[in-house]
Amino acid sequence: MADYTTSTHRAKWIFSPQDLKEKYKDANKRAKQALEKVPILTLYSSQYGTTRMEVDIDGSFSYAESHESHNDEKDNAEKHSRPKALKTEEENLMRAFYEFKIQDVCDAFKFPRKIQATALIYFKRLTCIYAACKAEENHVSAEELGKGIEQDHSIILNNEMLVLQSLGFDLIVYAPYRALEGFVSDLEEFYDAKDEQSDVIKVLHESAKGEVDKIMRTEAPLLFPPGQLALASLRRSSATHKVIDFERYLKSMLSRQHPAHATSELILSLNAIDTLINKLETHTSKDVKHVDRKLKSCLDPSSHDKYIY
């Protein structure tokens, strides 16, 4: 079985808060630069033809330039403004909205939580549900998925290789759910749980799964290992139900399994995860409508004027 400590997930996809912030800023900067390189004439001419956005493997993109040049089009093009790129805050809003939608789609298809988590981690890196189903060996056809999300399935198939290449083919991801099961089993042994106590821990387990669902919509999976995400969910569940002494269990677990780790350091990580969950918001289509229009005008410059008037 693959080991998290030697995985590409740990080596390449866990960042410090500052590194992650810089990556968001760099991605936003690349998007703005790509948009600024589009000739105004191309933006105007696209209303009469096709302006195609090309995405490279590294996540950067550009627009295919039009080779047509007409004086009357050029004169009219000067009257048209260039679409404005999204701000980092607007990108974060769209990302939060679609992360909720991913969970929605996975729930509708009754996919296991592992697929939902894998899809969300892929989305945080790039995207998507179809690739997650393949990686987790849960078959769903592109046609079935396309029908479920009311999209042309050819879009899914045509972009599949780009998605895999952009992920660097790092398809094995570690979701917190398995780690959570391990901690729950250890918790049962710690309390020598029987009958009623065992039922209480099962309630904690189910509640903790819901907390993991929330965690997966935050930046936490890009900042902390799955074991810490699982512990954070279990601690939140324990605080809600107040049926076990979680701090006592935590100290015991560290002394038995990770004696070199200080409890205070782990608590800092768990608190940071808590903060991210407490900031979590669920946005509606109405909340992101104005940003969605702005985004579409960047992806398809010919739509720009349609959204202005």
N, C-alpha and C positions, 0 to 999 in steps of 0.2 A: 504494500500500500504506500502511496506517496506520502512524504513527510513535509509538513509545513515549514519546518526550520531550514530545509534545503530547497524549498520551492521558489519558482519565479515570482509567485505571489508575494512572498516575503522580501525577496531580493530586489524586485523591480516595481512593486505596486503598493508599498507602504511608505508614506512620506511624513516629513515633519510638517507641522502647521504652516511654517513659513515657506517651505518648498512647495506645498500645495497651493498656497496663495500666489506664489510666483508663477506656477504653471498656468493657473487660471488667467493671470495678467498677460503672460506670453501668448497664450492661445487667442485671447481677445485682441492683442496687438497684431498678430498675424492675420486675423480676420479683417481688421481695419485696413491693413496694408494691402491685402488682396482686393478689397473693395475700391480703394483709392487708385489702384492700377487700371481699373476698368475705364476705357475712354468714354467720355460723355456721349460720343456718337454711337458707341456700342449700346449704351443704355437706351438711347432713343430708337436705334434701329431694331432693337429686340422686340419692339411693339409690332413690327411687321414681319418678323421672322422668329428665329430661336436663338437665345443667348444661353449657352450651356455653362453651368458651373462644374468644374472638374476638380475632384478631390484626390489628393495624392496619398500615398501610403502613410506618410508621417503625420497626416491629419491636416496639412495645409491645403489650401485650395486656390483656384484661379478661375478666370472666365475665359472661354475661348473667344478670341477677338474676331470681330466681323471684318471681312475683307472688302465689303462694299463701301463705297465712298461717294456720296451724292451731295452736291452743294446745298440743295434745298433741305436735305435731312440734317446737314451740319448746322445750318442756320437755326433750324427748329430745335436741334439738340441743345444749343446754348441756352435755350429758354427753360430747359428742364433741369431740376436740381438732382444732385446725386443722392441715392438712398443713404440714410445714416446707419452706421453700424451699431449693433447692440452694445450697451454698456455692460460691464462685468456684472453689475447688480441685476440687469435684465436677463442676462444669460443664466444667472443663478435662479431667477424666478421661473424661467422656462424649464430648467433642469428639475427643479422641485416638482413642478406640475407633471412632467412626464414620468418621473419616478413613481408618483402616485398612480398614474395611468398604467404603468407596467404592473404594479401590484393588482390593479383592477382587472386587467386582462388575464393575468395568471389565476386570479380567483375565479373568473368567469369560465376558464378552461379547466378549473379544478386541478391545476398543476401542483405537484409537491412543493413545499416551502423551499427546498434546495434549488429548484429551478428558478423560483422567484428571486432568491438571493443571488444566484449566478447571473441571471438577467440584469439585475440591478448593478452588480459589480461590473459586468461588461458595459452597461450603459454609462457608469461613472468613468470607465476607461474610454468607451466609445458607444456601443450598444450591442446586443439586442436579444429578444426573446427566442427567436428561431435558432440562433447559434447556441443559446443556453440549453434548449431542448436537445439539440444534437450532442452537445458536450456531456450532458447528464443522461444520455441514452433514453430519452423519453420521446418517442416518435410522435411528431405532429407534422402533417404536410404543410407546405407553404400555402397551398390552396385553402386548407382548413383554417390556418392562422389568418390569412388575408381576409377570408370571409368574416371571421370573428371580429376583426378590427376595422372592417369595412374599407379595406385598401386592396389595390391591385396586387395579387401575389407575385407578379413578375418583378415588382419593385424589390421584394424580399430576395428573390433569387438572383436578380442582377447585381445586388449589392453585397451578397453573401461573402464573396472572396475578398472584397475590399474591407469588410468588417474584420475578417480573420487576419488579413495582412496587417491592418491597423492595430490589432491586438498583439501583433508580433507572434501570433499562434500560441500565446500563453493562455491556454484554455482551462487549465486546472485551477480552480479557485476554492478557497476554504471558507465556507459559511459558518456562522456561529452555532447553528443548530446542533451539529454533531458534538461540538465541545459542550454545549448546554446539557445534552444527554449524559455526557461523562460526569459533569459536576453534579447532576441530579442523582446519579447512581452513587457517587461518593457521599453525597449528603445523606442518602438513605442509610449507608453504612455507618456514617458518623453518628447518626441519631439512633442507630439500630432500629430503624423504622419498621413497625409492624401494624397491620390492620389500620386503625384510625390515623396514626401518625403517617403511615404510608399514603393514605388517601389525601392527607393535607399536603404532602410533598408533590403529589400528582397535580393538585390544584395549582401549586406554585409553578410547576413545570409548564402547564398550559398557559398560565398568565405570563410567564417569562417568554414564551414563544411570541406572544403578542408584542412584548417589549422589543424583541429582536426585529420583528417586522418594522417597528418604528425606527430602530437604529439603522436599518438598511437604507432608509431614505435620508439619512444624514451623511456628513462627510466622514463619519467615524470609521467605516470600512476601509478608507484610504489612509487612515492615521493610526489605527490600533490593530493588533493581531486578533484573530477570531476568539481566542480564549478569553481575552479581556472584554470583548463585546458580550460574550456569553455570561461572564460574571456580572457585568453591569446590568444585564437584563434580569438576572436572578436576584440581584440586590434590590432592584426597583420593585420586582414582584414581592419580595419579602417585606419591603417597607409598606406595601399596600395591604398585605394580608396579616402582617404582624403575628406570625405563628411560629417563627424560629428566630434564634439569635444568630443572625447572619454574620456579624462581626466576629463572633466566637468561632464560627465555622471557618471563616476566611483565614484567621490566624492559624488555626489548626491545619488547614489545607496547605498553607505556605510552609509551615514548619515541617510537614511530612513530605511534600512533593517538591518544593522550591526553597530550601533553607537559605539560599544565598540572596533571595529577594526580600527586600524590606517591605513590610506591610504599608508603610507610609507612602512609598513610591507607587504601589499598586492603587492605593486609595486616590492618589492624585489623578491617575489615568481614569479611574471609574468616575470620579467627579467631573472630569472633562467630558466624558461620554454623556453623563447626565445633563450637562449644560447644553450639549448639542441637541439632545432629545427635547429638552424644555423649550428650545427655540424653534422646533419643528412646526411648520404651518402647512395646512392643506389648502391649495389654491384651486379655485374653480376656473372654468373656461372663461367666465366673465372677467376674472382677475387678470388673466394673461392675454386677453383679446388684443389690447393695443400693442403689446410686445410681439405677439404672433404676427400681426400685420406688418410690423417693422421688419421682422425676420424674413417673412415671405418676400418683401420688397428687396431684400438683400440677395436672397437665393434666386429670385426671378425678377430682375430689374424692370421687366415689362409691366409688372403689376404695380409699380410704384405710384403712378398717377391714379390708379383705381382706388387706392387706399387714401389718397389725399382728398378726393372729392366725394 
